[in-house]
Amino acid sequence: MEKIRLQKFMADAGVASRRKSEQMISEGHVVVNGKTVREMGIKVDHSDKIEVDGMPLHSEKKRYILMYKPRGVISAVKDDKNRKVVTDLLEDVDERVYPIGRLDYDTSGLLLLTNDGDFANLLMHPRYHVEKTYIAKVQGFLTVEEIKKLENGLKLKDYTTSRAKVHIMSKDTKKNTSLVKMVIHEGHNHQVKNMFAAVGHPVEKLAREKYGFLTLDGLVSGKYRNLTRLEVAQLKDRR
């Protein structure tokens, strides 16, 4: 069997992304055949004994999951406050999958999980530009000028947003709220909430309903399904 670089082996085994695996190697977390390694050039295969922080490492079958994340669940594999995490919802998944990106604790919607580090890196790369569609319930009613600001990009604390698509779906005059669809291709923390707050309309409720061409059709909150081979191939072919 052909040997591959250690960091790729780790990513394929679902330990972490390739970049994170490289960091773990350089910090001395990885032992190969009884010896701690820190260099990036080493190559391994399944005949090698590999341990990460004392745990034996075995290559896993690639797994790609689409989940309808509920509100009140953390987009992580563990939480130091002992709150429920998305992997707690997986009942028949033996592979060590982890979420690609994140949705806030109080945000629901479409979330992808995998143990394929290269796939995760591809989707999270800034140049990937996958469109993410959110439905937000916000306070008040957006003006034409405020919509233009959101669509053209606006300056937030640490960055300027790219162009967005904004559509007012409905207005509730009694509750003084609006239901707004926003499409962006970035993934900064709390970005949608921060964008609406910047134009004076705080978000009361938020959900992600689409990720590229993927939707939540056929799923209810808290459930999930495997991506099809065609869906995985289509996501990879967007490079």
Secondary structure as GFF3:
##gff-version 3
##sequence-region A 1 239
A	DSSP	beta_strand	4	5	.	.	.	ID=ss1
A	DSSP	alpha_helix	6	12	.	.	.	ID=ss2
A	DSSP	alpha_helix	18	26	.	.	.	ID=ss3
A	DSSP	beta_strand	30	32	.	.	.	ID=ss4
A	DSSP	beta_strand	35	36	.	.	.	ID=ss5
A	DSSP	beta_strand	43	44	.	.	.	ID=ss6
A	DSSP	beta_strand	50	52	.	.	.	ID=ss7
A	DSSP	beta_strand	55	56	.	.	.	ID=ss8
A	DSSP	beta_strand	64	69	.	.	.	ID=ss9
A	DSSP	three_ten_helix	86	89	.	.	.	ID=ss10
A	DSSP	beta_strand	98	99	.	.	.	ID=ss11
A	DSSP	beta_strand	107	114	.	.	.	ID=ss12
A	DSSP	alpha_helix	117	124	.	.	.	ID=ss13
A	DSSP	beta_strand	132	139	.	.	.	ID=ss14
A	DSSP	alpha_helix	144	152	.	.	.	ID=ss15
A	DSSP	beta_strand	165	172	.	.	.	ID=ss16
A	DSSP	beta_strand	177	184	.	.	.	ID=ss17
A	DSSP	alpha_helix	191	198	.	.	.	ID=ss18
A	DSSP	beta_strand	203	211	.	.	.	ID=ss19
A	DSSP	beta_strand	214	215	.	.	.	ID=ss20
A	DSSP	beta_strand	224	226	.	.	.	ID=ss21
A	DSSP	alpha_helix	229	236	.	.	.	ID=ss22
###
